[in-house]
Amino acid sequence: MDEFVVPGQPIPQGSMRHVGGGRIVSKNPKLKKWRERIAKVVNDQVGSPGYTDPVAVTVLFQLQKPESAKRDYPTVPPDLDKLQRAIGDALSIDSGYLKDDAQIVEWHATKQYGQPSVIIRVVPLSKSYTKIAPKSGLKGTKPR
C-alpha cells in the first residue's frame, strides 16, 4: 500500500477539446500543473513504475470552504467524479506509477471542506480479493 499527500486546491478534469494533430487539451488551464504536482509527489516518494496489477484507490479531497457556503458538505462543483479523473490520469499518464488508470477497479472517494489537498491511498488487489457478488435472481427494472 502507498499513500500520498498532495497539498493544494484539487482541480477537476472536465471536458477536453481537440486542437488538431491528435492533441487533446483540457479547458481548465490549472489542470496540467495540478496533475504535475501529483506526479511529482508520487515519483518523489516511490518512483515509477508502480503497479501493473489491479488496484483499489481511496482518495480524500479537501476543498477550501467559501465564506458563502451554507452547508457543512461541499454539495457544489467540482464534481467528485471529475476530481477522480484527474487523479487517475496523474497516477498513470503523468507519473507512470500505474501502467493504465484502467487498473483502478475499485474507487472510494470523499470530498469535504478542509485544508486544500488530496490524500491518495493505493492498495494492490490480490487474487483473494473479496468481490461484491450480485444477488442471485436479480432482475432488471420493468419499463413503465
C-alpha positions as CSV (number, residue, x, y, z in Angstrom):
1,M,0.0,0.0,0.0
2,D,1.2,3.5,-0.8
3,E,-0.2,6.8,0.5
4,F,0.4,10.2,-1.0
5,V,-0.5,13.7,0.4
6,V,-0.6,16.4,-2.2
7,P,-1.2,20.0,-0.9
8,G,-3.2,22.5,-2.9
9,Q,-6.7,23.0,-4.2
10,P,-7.9,19.9,-6.0
11,I,-8.6,20.7,-9.7
12,P,-11.3,18.7,-11.6
13,Q,-10.6,17.2,-15.0
14,G,-13.7,18.0,-17.0
15,S,-14.3,18.3,-20.7
16,M,-11.4,18.1,-23.1
17,R,-11.1,19.7,-26.6
18,H,-9.3,18.5,-29.7
19,V,-6.8,21.0,-31.0
20,G,-5.6,19.1,-34.1
21,G,-2.7,16.8,-34.8
22,G,-4.1,14.2,-32.4
23,R,-3.7,16.6,-29.4
24,I,-6.4,16.9,-26.8
25,V,-6.2,19.6,-24.1
26,S,-8.2,20.5,-21.0
27,K,-10.4,23.5,-20.9
28,N,-9.1,24.2,-17.4
29,P,-5.7,25.9,-17.5
30,K,-4.9,24.9,-13.9
31,L,-5.3,21.1,-14.5
32,K,-1.8,20.5,-16.1
33,K,0.0,21.9,-13.1
34,W,-2.3,20.1,-10.6
35,R,-1.6,16.7,-12.3
36,E,2.2,17.5,-12.5
37,R,2.1,18.3,-8.7
38,I,0.5,14.9,-8.0
39,A,3.0,13.1,-10.3
40,K,5.9,14.8,-8.5
41,V,4.8,13.7,-5.1
42,V,4.2,10.2,-6.3
43,N,7.6,10.0,-8.1
44,D,9.5,11.6,-5.2
45,Q,8.0,9.1,-2.8
46,V,8.0,5.8,-4.7
47,G,9.1,6.4,-8.3
48,S,7.9,4.8,-11.4
49,P,6.7,2.2,-12.3
50,G,4.4,1.2,-9.5
51,Y,1.8,-1.4,-10.1
52,T,0.8,-3.4,-13.1
53,D,-2.0,-5.4,-11.5
54,P,-5.5,-4.3,-10.3
55,V,-5.6,-1.7,-7.5
56,A,-8.1,-0.1,-5.2
57,V,-7.8,3.7,-4.8
58,T,-9.1,5.7,-1.9
59,V,-9.0,9.5,-2.1
60,L,-9.9,12.3,0.3
61,F,-10.3,15.6,-1.4
62,Q,-10.2,18.6,0.9
63,L,-11.6,21.8,-0.6
64,Q,-11.3,25.4,0.6
65,K,-14.7,26.3,2.2
66,P,-16.0,29.5,0.7
67,E,-17.3,32.1,3.1
68,S,-20.6,32.0,1.4
69,A,-21.0,28.2,2.0
70,K,-24.2,27.5,3.9
71,R,-23.8,23.7,4.2
72,D,-21.2,21.6,6.1
73,Y,-20.7,19.4,3.0
74,P,-19.4,20.6,-0.4
75,T,-22.5,19.8,-2.4
76,V,-21.4,22.2,-5.2
77,P,-18.9,21.8,-8.0
78,P,-16.3,20.5,-8.5
79,D,-18.0,17.1,-9.1
80,L,-16.4,14.2,-7.3
81,D,-16.0,12.1,-10.5
82,K,-14.1,14.9,-12.3
83,L,-11.7,15.2,-9.3
84,Q,-11.2,11.4,-9.5
85,R,-10.5,11.6,-13.3
86,A,-7.6,13.9,-12.7
87,I,-6.1,11.5,-10.0
88,G,-6.4,8.5,-12.3
89,D,-4.6,10.3,-15.2
90,A,-1.9,11.7,-12.9
91,L,-1.2,8.2,-11.4
92,S,-0.9,6.8,-14.9
93,I,-0.1,9.2,-17.7
94,D,1.8,11.8,-15.7
95,S,3.7,9.7,-13.2
96,G,3.9,6.2,-14.7
97,Y,3.0,4.9,-11.3
98,L,0.2,2.8,-12.9
99,K,0.6,1.4,-16.4
100,D,-3.0,2.5,-17.1
101,D,-5.7,4.0,-15.0
102,A,-8.0,1.1,-16.1
103,Q,-6.1,-0.9,-13.4
104,I,-8.2,1.0,-10.9
105,V,-11.0,-1.5,-10.3
106,E,-12.3,0.0,-7.1
107,W,-12.7,3.7,-6.1
108,H,-13.5,5.1,-2.7
109,A,-13.8,8.9,-2.9
110,T,-14.8,11.6,-0.5
111,K,-14.8,15.4,-0.8
112,Q,-15.0,17.6,2.3
113,Y,-14.1,21.1,3.4
114,G,-10.6,21.5,5.0
115,Q,-7.0,22.5,4.2
116,P,-6.9,22.2,0.4
117,S,-5.2,18.9,-0.5
118,V,-5.8,15.4,-1.6
119,I,-4.8,12.2,0.2
120,I,-4.4,9.2,-2.2
121,R,-4.1,5.6,-1.0
122,V,-3.4,2.9,-3.5
123,V,-3.8,-0.8,-2.4
124,P,-2.8,-3.7,-4.7
125,L,-5.6,-6.3,-5.0
126,S,-4.7,-9.9,-4.6
127,K,-6.3,-13.0,-6.0
128,S,-8.0,-13.4,-2.6
129,Y,-9.8,-10.1,-3.0
130,T,-13.4,-10.3,-1.9
131,K,-15.7,-9.2,-4.7
132,I,-19.2,-8.0,-4.1
133,A,-21.5,-10.6,-5.7
134,P,-24.8,-9.6,-7.1
135,K,-27.9,-11.1,-5.5
136,S,-29.0,-14.3,-7.3
137,G,-32.1,-13.9,-9.3
138,L,-31.6,-10.1,-9.6
139,K,-33.8,-8.9,-12.4
140,G,-33.8,-5.7,-14.3
141,T,-36.4,-3.0,-13.9
142,K,-39.5,-3.1,-15.9
143,P,-40.2,-0.3,-18.3
144,R,-43.1,1.9,-17.3
